[in-house]
Every structure is written in structure tokens, then in C-alpha cells.
Amino acid sequence: MNVLLASSEVHPFSKTGGLADMVGALGKALARAGHEARIVTPLYRGISGRFPQMRREDWYFDLPLGDRRVQASLWSLETEKGLMVYFIEQPDFFDRASLYHENNTSYADNAERFVFLAKCVTHLARYLPWRPDLVHVHDWQTALVPALLLQQRAAGWGNPPPTCLTIHNLAYQGIFPPRAFALTDLPLELFTIEGAEFYGHLNCLKAGIVLADVLTTVSPRYAREITTEEFGHGLDGLLRRRQKQLFGILNGVDYDEWNPAHDPFLARPYSATRLAGKTVCKLALQKEVGLPEGRDVPLFGTISRLAEQKGVDLQLGALEEMLNTNMQFVLLGSGSSAYERGYAELARRFPARVAARVNYDEGLAHRIEAASDFYIMPSRFEPSGLNQMYSLRYGAIPIVRATGGLDDSVVDFTENTTHANGIKFYEYSARALAKAIRKALVLYQQPELLRQFQHNAMKTVFSWEQTVQEYLKAYELARGLRKGSFPF
């Protein structure tokens, strides 16, 4: 099968979170399963310098964007046999300091930027000599592609490919003032309550949910959760209507990138049968972040966007209670300025127990996973989560709230005493998280049981070889469900 994937970020070229990891890994998994995959993504600042082997294609975009036309160029890079990445070069839109925002403020022209990206994807789907059998789009930034493809059919393209939309996080929907709809150049019939209109505004993700042939989310539990009022963010009714075409597929892990046995970022490699290297990694990280070195102090880690969704408010409250015990905590992340200040203040008050790095550093993320005895992930909601899966492979016992993909991927001792690999809590409160941390401290004092947890964790496999088969089933269903026209 030929699959065209479209995403606003793709690892290792651009990344703000798990979306980039997932799309990059899915492209590789499709290629390694014998299919041909192409990924379309923006050419952000710095990518061409880091990947000088990229080449400019003899391709030129000149596309309508409301009352004007916008031009762009195309670059490509074959990353492995069967996988090509296309980059949209439009300096006014994509040559910026960040992907979506600066100083916690979204770029004012994000509607223009990502409507244009969706139009470039549609243009490539129609005119590339390599013809896709299916177009797989990710999140709101490319969710208008199904509508644009159907528009191409109405304009004379006989048989555009079917579409799959993956919802990575329903909380982010690409909602813009009604005037932004004109940028799409789509028929006004789409701007209705049954289409892209949402309380008088343009909702890019809603348009995709309405018109994509199949929908997926990144864990089975999250697929169920988003059909409820609590987690549906205003779209639960629409998602219930499309429930027969909605599938939850748990993310896989790219073990080429995340494997402590051959991780170039680590002080020493290690594995489930050779755990001594993990202690070396712990001592090295303590030194790197300025914490007192000690192999016997339990080390907790978190790598996260500092946003309410991630439960960082709970974590601040729980740490206030628990830092008087013998433990250390390392944070890597950025986001809300209030939370950034909160963790910086915690590190100032507890310099021997807390280290906070307010940024993102890929190598440091790997070293925190390797060094940590426990990894805290107390999310309010979590569509899939990848860090808890990385933690399992690195023998950092995850402490998670039982929601979304966290519940699907972590096994608590109360669920299975033989195969337990983590600690779960249920109530969304600092008190419940503090209790889970206390359980971790008790576990740390039982070396034999801790070793059992670590072995179980490191043997847990979230293979993309299996995950890609689930996506191929969804793709085949999409080909059978091909919509014929706008349903209004």
C-alpha cells in the first residue's frame, strides 16, 4: 500500500511532543512492513542545516489562500528504503523560532499557516507521480485535508484516495474566528453545524472528524473517553455518531531511538539482565544537574509540557508534602510561566532534592529516563502517552494516573501481582499522588520486589510491528467506506 502521511511535526526533524515521535515511527514501520510511505511536513527553521543531504524538488506550489495566492517550494529526503519525507518550504509561514507559538502566545496567523499546509498536502496527493492509496492526517493542523480532497473530486478529480484522521489530543482543535473559513476556499455548505462550524467559529479538527473515512486515537481507552461529555471537549456527540468508524490504537515505541542497551546519550548502556549500568547513569545525572550523588537515594523524574492537562499542579502539591523524605526529583519541561516559576521555586527551596531544567533537551530526556528509579506522570487526561512506555523500557517504574493510554500500558500490583510494572492512582488530587509516591518509597526499600518490577517493565514491549498492522486494518476499512460527496 502507498500511504501519504501528513503532520505538522515529525521526529527527528521537528518536535514538541509525542505527535512527532508517533508519525516518524509509523512512517518507518510502514516502510519496514513492505509498504511505501511518504510524509509531508513543514520545513521549519534549522532543519535544512541539520540535514544537508536534503534535496530541492522540481516542484512549485502556487495555491489560493482566501483572497490571495501563496507560493512554496518542495524539498525531500529519503530516510530509508520505502520512506520519503517531503518538506514544504514557505519562509513567511515556517521559518520561525518555534512551531506554533512564542512566549506562550500562539502565532496570530496559525490559521493561514496550517490551512496552507493542508492545501499543499492535498496538492501533492493529487499530482505526485507516486499515487497514494490512502492519506493519513494527524491532528487539527492537517485535518482539513479530507474536505479539500473531496472538493478536488467535485472539481473533477475522479477518485481521490480515502482518508484516516488520527486524533492525538482532542483538547486542541484548531478553532479560529469565522472569517478564517474563507482561507480554505471550501464551499459555504461546509460551514454549518453539521460540518466545520463550531459555535460560530471554524473548527479544523471537527471538519476532519466529519469527513475522514476512518478515525483513530492513540489508545483504546482514549477512544472510549472522547465519546463522553467529560473528555469530549464539545465534540462527544459527533464522535458518538461516528463510533463505528472510530478505533483506538495504542502507540508503539521506536526502539531504535529508545533502548538503554545502545543509547548514545547514556553514560553507560544497560539491559534487564545487566542493570549495573543504570546506577552509573543515575550517578552521572545527579552530577549533571547538580544534585548530591548517591546510589541509594530514590530518584524520581518527569519530562513534560508544563500544562494543566499533564497534572503538574498535582505534582507541585504532592512534592511539597513529600520532599521532606529521603528522595530526589528531576524535571525537564516548559510551558505555563506559572508552572515554570513553581518548579524553579521548588528547586530553590530544596536544592539538594530538586533539579528543574525549564527547556527541552533530547539527550537529557534520555538520561533522565535512564537515571530515574521512578517516573511520575499524573495526567488529568492522556490520549496515549509515550514517556511511560519509554520509562518501562528504561526500568524507571512509572507512577501514573489511570487514564487514557496510561491505564492501557501500565500494570499495577493490585491488577496483577506477577506482571506488575508500575503504580497507578485514580483520584485526581495531590493527596492521591502523594500516596502513590509513598508506595514507591516503600517499594524502593524492598530490593527484590523492586527488581521484579524493573524486569517486568523492561520486558514490556510496545512494538510498532504489531501497531502498524492495526493501522493497516483501519486503512483497509477506509478504502471500503470511501465517501462520495459532501454529506450536507
C-alpha positions in Angstrom: 0.0 0.0 0.0 1.1 3.6 -0.7 0.4 5.8 2.3 0.8 9.6 2.4 1.1 10.8 6.0 0.8 14.5 6.9 1.8 16.1 10.2 2.8 19.5 11.5 5.8 17.9 13.2 7.9 14.7 12.6 10.8 13.3 14.6 13.8 13.8 14.1 13.1 16.9 12.1 10.7 18.9 14.4 9.1 18.1 17.7 7.1 19.5 20.5 5.7 16.2 21.8 4.5 12.7 21.1 2.9 13.6 17.8 6.3 13.9 16.2 7.6 10.6 17.6 4.5 8.7 16.6 4.4 10.0 12.9 8.1 9.4 12.4 7.9 5.9 13.9 4.7 5.0 11.9 6.4 6.0 8.7 9.4 3.8 9.4 7.1 0.9 10.5 5.1 1.1 7.3 8.3 1.0 5.2 9.7 -1.9 7.1 6.5 -3.8 6.7 6.9 -3.6 2.9 4.7 -0.6 2.2 5.7 2.7 0.7 5.2 5.8 2.9 5.7 9.5 2.2 5.4 12.1 5.0 4.6 15.8 4.3 5.6 18.3 7.0 6.8 22.0 7.1 10.4 23.0 6.6 10.9 24.7 9.9 14.0 26.8 10.7 17.2 24.9 11.1 16.1 21.6 9.5 18.0 22.0 6.3 21.2 22.9 8.2 20.9 19.7 10.3 20.1 17.5 7.3 22.3 18.8 4.4 21.5 15.7 2.4 18.0 17.0 1.6 17.4 17.9 -2.0 15.2 20.5 -3.6 12.5 19.0 -5.8 11.5 20.5 -9.2 8.1 21.4 -7.7 6.4 24.7 -7.1 3.2 25.5 -5.2 1.0 28.4 -6.1 -2.2 27.9 -4.2 -5.2 30.1 -3.2 -5.5 31.2 0.4 -8.7 33.2 0.5 -8.2 36.4 -1.4 -4.5 35.9 -2.2 -2.2 33.2 -3.6 0.8 31.8 -1.7 3.9 30.2 -3.2 6.1 27.5 -1.7 8.9 25.1 -2.7 9.3 21.4 -2.0 12.3 19.6 -0.5 12.7 15.8 0.0 14.8 13.4 2.0 14.8 9.6 1.7 15.4 8.4 5.3 15.3 4.7 4.5 14.1 2.3 1.8 10.4 2.9 1.3 10.2 6.1 3.3 10.4 9.6 1.8 9.9 12.9 3.8 8.7 15.9 1.9 9.2 19.4 3.4 7.1 22.4 2.5 9.4 25.5 2.3 7.4 28.7 2.9 9.7 31.0 4.8 7.0 33.5 5.8 5.0 30.7 7.5 7.5 28.3 8.8 10.9 29.9 9.2 10.3 31.0 12.8 11.7 30.5 16.2 9.1 28.0 17.2 6.5 25.7 15.6 3.2 27.1 17.0 3.9 29.9 19.4 6.4 32.1 21.2 6.3 33.3 24.8 3.2 31.1 25.4 1.3 33.1 22.8 0.1 31.3 19.6 1.1 32.9 16.3 -1.6 35.2 15.1 -1.6 33.6 11.6 -1.7 29.9 12.6 -4.9 29.6 10.6 -3.2 30.7 7.4 -0.1 28.6 8.1 -1.9 25.3 8.6 -4.7 25.8 6.1 -1.9 26.3 3.6 -0.1 23.2 4.8 -3.3 21.2 4.3 -3.7 22.6 0.8 -0.1 21.5 0.0 -0.8 18.0 1.2 -3.9 17.9 -1.0 -2.0 19.2 -4.0 0.7 16.5 -3.6 -1.9 13.8 -3.1 -3.4 14.7 -6.4 -0.4 15.5 -8.6 2.5 13.3 -7.3 3.5 10.7 -9.9 3.7 8.4 -6.9 0.0 7.9 -6.1 -1.2 7.3 -2.6 -3.8 4.6 -1.9 -4.7 6.4 1.4 -3.9 9.8 3.1 -3.4 9.7 6.8 -3.6 13.1 8.6 -2.8 13.9 12.2 -4.4 16.4 14.5 -6.1 19.7 13.6 -3.2 21.1 11.6 -3.9 18.8 8.7 -7.5 17.8 9.5 -8.9 19.9 6.6 -7.3 17.6 4.1 -10.3 15.2 3.9 -12.6 18.1 3.0 -10.1 19.5 0.5 -9.7 16.1 -1.2 -13.5 15.8 -1.6 -13.5 19.3 -3.0 -11.0 18.1 -5.6 -13.4 15.3 -6.5 -16.1 17.9 -7.0 -13.7 19.9 -9.2 -13.1 16.9 -11.5 -10.6 14.6 -9.8 -12.2 11.3 -10.4 -11.2 9.2 -7.4 -9.2 10.9 -4.6 -7.8 8.5 -2.0 -9.6 7.7 1.2 -8.6 9.3 4.4 -7.7 8.4 8.0 -7.6 11.1 10.7 -5.7 10.4 14.0 -6.7 12.4 17.0 -3.7 12.8 19.2 -5.3 15.2 21.6 -8.9 16.3 21.3 -8.3 19.3 23.5 -6.5 21.0 20.6 -9.0 21.6 17.8 -7.7 24.5 15.6 -10.6 26.9 16.4 -10.5 30.2 14.6 -12.8 33.2 14.0 -15.4 32.6 11.3 -13.5 34.8 8.8 -10.8 32.2 8.7 -13.1 29.8 6.8 -12.6 32.0 3.7 -8.9 30.8 3.7 -10.0 27.3 2.9 -11.8 28.2 -0.3 -14.2 25.4 0.5 -17.9 25.7 -0.3 -20.0 27.5 2.3 -22.1 24.3 2.7 -19.3 23.0 4.8 -19.5 25.9 7.3 -22.6 24.6 9.1 -23.3 22.9 12.4 -23.0 19.5 10.6 -19.6 20.5 9.2 -16.7 22.7 10.2 -18.7 25.3 12.1 -18.4 25.2 15.9 -20.3 27.9 17.9 -19.8 30.3 15.1 -16.1 29.6 14.6 -14.1 27.4 12.2 -13.1 24.2 13.8 -10.5 22.4 11.7 -10.5 19.2 13.7 -14.3 18.9 13.6 -14.2 19.2 9.8 -11.8 16.2 9.8 -14.0 14.2 12.2 -17.0 14.8 10.0 -15.3 13.9 6.6 -12.4 11.5 7.2 -13.4 7.9 6.2 -12.0 6.5 9.5 -10.9 8.0 12.7 -8.3 6.7 15.1 -7.0 7.8 18.5 -3.7 6.7 20.1 -5.1 4.3 22.8 -8.2 2.2 23.2 -9.3 3.8 26.4 -9.0 7.3 25.0 -11.2 6.3 22.0 -13.9 5.5 24.6 -13.2 8.5 26.8 -13.7 11.1 24.0 -17.2 9.9 23.4 -18.1 11.1 26.9 -19.0 14.6 27.9 -16.1 14.7 30.4 -13.4 14.2 27.8 -15.2 15.1 24.5 -14.4 18.9 24.6 -17.8 19.6 22.9 -17.4 17.0 20.2 -18.5 13.9 22.1 -21.9 13.9 20.3 -20.3 13.9 16.9 -17.8 11.2 17.9 -20.6 9.0 19.3 -22.3 9.3 15.8 -19.0 8.2 14.2 -18.3 5.5 16.8 -18.4 2.6 14.2 -15.5 4.3 12.3 -13.5 5.2 15.5 -10.7 3.0 16.6 -8.2 3.2 19.5 -4.7 2.0 18.6 -2.1 2.2 21.3 1.1 3.9 20.1 4.2 1.8 19.6 7.7 2.7 20.7 10.6 3.3 18.3 13.1 1.0 20.0 15.8 2.2 17.6 15.6 5.5 19.4 14.7 4.3 22.9 16.7 1.4 24.1 19.1 1.6 27.0 21.3 -1.2 25.6 22.5 1.0 22.8 21.5 4.6 23.7 24.3 7.0 22.7 23.1 9.6 25.2 23.9 7.5 28.2 26.9 7.3 30.4 26.8 3.5 30.2 24.4 1.1 28.4 22.4 -1.5 30.4 19.6 -4.0 30.0 17.2 -6.1 32.1 19.8 -8.7 32.7 22.7 -6.1 33.2 21.3 -3.4 35.4 24.6 -2.1 36.9 24.8 0.5 34.1 21.6 2.1 35.4 23.3 3.0 38.6 26.2 4.6 36.7 23.6 6.6 34.7 22.0 7.7 38.0 25.2 9.0 39.5 26.1 10.7 36.2 22.7 12.5 36.0 22.9 13.6 39.6 26.3 15.2 38.8 25.0 16.8 35.6 22.0 18.5 37.2 23.8 19.5 40.5 22.2 17.0 42.9 24.2 15.2 45.6 25.5 12.0 44.2 24.1 8.9 45.9 23.1 5.5 44.6 20.8 4.8 47.5 18.5 7.8 47.3 15.4 7.1 45.2 15.3 9.4 42.2 12.0 10.5 40.6 11.9 12.0 37.1 9.4 13.9 34.9 9.7 15.1 31.3 6.6 17.1 30.4 4.9 20.0 28.9 4.0 22.2 31.9 0.3 22.4 31.3 -2.7 21.6 33.4 -3.5 18.5 31.3 -0.3 16.9 32.5 -1.2 17.1 36.2 1.8 19.3 37.0 -0.4 21.2 39.5 -0.9 17.9 41.4 2.7 17.2 41.2 3.7 20.5 42.8 1.3 19.9 45.6 2.4 16.3 46.2 6.1 17.2 46.1 5.5 19.9 48.7 4.3 17.1 51.0 6.9 14.5 50.1 10.2 16.4 49.7 10.9 16.2 53.4 11.5 12.5 52.9 14.7 11.0 51.5 14.1 11.4 47.8 15.3 13.4 44.8 13.3 14.8 41.8 14.4 16.0 38.4 12.1 17.9 36.0 12.7 18.6 32.3 10.0 20.7 30.6 8.5 24.0 29.7 5.1 25.6 29.2 3.0 27.7 31.5 5.1 30.5 33.1 3.3 30.0 36.4 4.3 26.3 36.5 7.8 27.1 35.3 8.1 29.5 38.3 6.6 26.9 40.6 9.2 24.3 39.8 12.1 26.8 39.8 11.0 27.9 43.3 10.8 24.3 44.4 14.4 23.8 43.2 15.5 27.0 45.0 13.9 25.8 48.3 15.1 22.2 48.1 18.5 22.4 46.2 19.7 19.0 47.5 16.4 17.3 46.4 15.1 19.1 43.3 16.6 20.0 39.9 14.5 21.7 37.3 15.5 22.3 33.7 13.0 24.6 32.0 13.6 23.7 28.4 13.7 20.6 26.2 16.9 18.7 25.5 16.6 15.3 23.7 19.8 13.9 25.2 18.8 15.0 28.7 15.4 13.4 28.3 17.1 10.0 27.6 19.4 10.5 30.6 16.6 11.2 32.9 14.7 8.1 31.8 17.8 6.0 32.4 18.7 7.5 35.7 15.3 7.6 37.3 14.1 4.9 39.7 10.5 6.1 39.2 8.9 8.3 36.6 5.9 10.4 37.6 3.1 11.0 35.0 0.0 12.3 36.8 -2.1 13.4 33.8 -5.6 14.8 34.1 -6.1 13.0 30.7 -3.6 11.4 28.4 -4.6 10.2 24.9 -1.6 7.8 24.7 1.5 9.0 26.4 4.9 7.8 25.3 7.1 8.6 28.2 5.6 6.0 30.4 6.5 3.5 27.7 10.0 4.8 27.4 10.2 4.6 31.2 9.2 0.9 31.2 12.0 0.1 28.7 14.5 2.1 30.8 13.5 0.4 34.1 12.1 3.6 35.6 8.9 2.5 37.3 6.0 4.7 36.1 3.7 6.3 38.6 0.6 7.2 36.6 -3.0 8.3 36.9 -5.2 5.6 35.4 -6.5 7.5 32.4 -6.2 7.0 28.6 -3.1 5.3 27.3 -1.5 5.4 30.8 -4.2 2.9 32.0 -3.7 0.8 28.9 0.0 0.5 29.2 0.9 0.2 32.9 0.0 -2.8 35.2 -0.4 -2.1 38.9 0.3 -4.6 41.6 -3.4 -4.7 42.6 -4.2 -5.8 39.0 -1.6 -8.5 38.6 1.0 -9.3 41.2 3.1 -11.4 38.9 3.3 -8.9 36.0 3.1 -5.6 37.8 5.3 -2.9 36.2 4.1 0.3 37.7 2.0 2.2 40.2 -1.4 3.6 39.4 -3.7 6.1 41.3 -7.2 7.1 40.4 -8.4 10.2 42.1 -7.2 13.5 40.5 -5.7 15.0 43.6 -2.3 15.9 45.1 -3.2 13.6 48.1 -3.6 10.6 45.8 -0.4 11.3 44.0 1.5 11.7 47.3 0.1 8.3 48.4 1.4 6.8 45.2 4.8 8.3 45.8 4.8 6.8 49.3 4.1 3.4 47.7 7.1 3.9 45.5 9.3 4.7 48.5 8.1 1.5 50.2 8.9 -0.4 47.0 12.4 1.1 46.9 13.1 -0.4 50.3 12.3 -3.9 49.0 15.2 -4.5 46.5 13.9 -8.0 45.4 10.4 -6.7 44.7 11.8 -3.6 43.0 14.0 -5.7 40.8 10.9 -7.8 39.8 9.1 -4.6 38.8 12.1 -3.4 36.8 12.4 -6.8 35.0 8.6 -6.8 34.2 8.9 -3.2 33.0 11.9 -3.7 30.8 10.4 -6.8 29.2 7.2 -5.0 28.3 7.1 -4.5 24.5 5.1 -1.9 22.6 6.1 -3.0 19.1 5.4 -0.9 16.1 5.4 -4.2 14.1 2.1 -5.0 15.8 0.8 -1.5 15.9 1.2 -1.0 12.2 -1.0 -4.0 11.5 -3.8 -2.3 13.4 -3.4 0.8 11.2 -3.4 -1.3 8.1 -6.7 -2.7 9.1 -8.1 0.8 9.6 -6.7 1.8 6.2 -8.4 -1.2 4.5 -11.7 -0.2 6.2 -11.3 3.4 5.0 -10.9 2.1 1.4 -14.2 0.3 1.8 -16.0 3.3 3.2 -14.9 5.9 0.6 -17.3 8.8 0.8 -18.7 10.1 -2.4 -19.5 13.7 -1.7 -20.1 16.3 1.0 -22.8 14.9 3.3 -24.8 18.1 3.6 
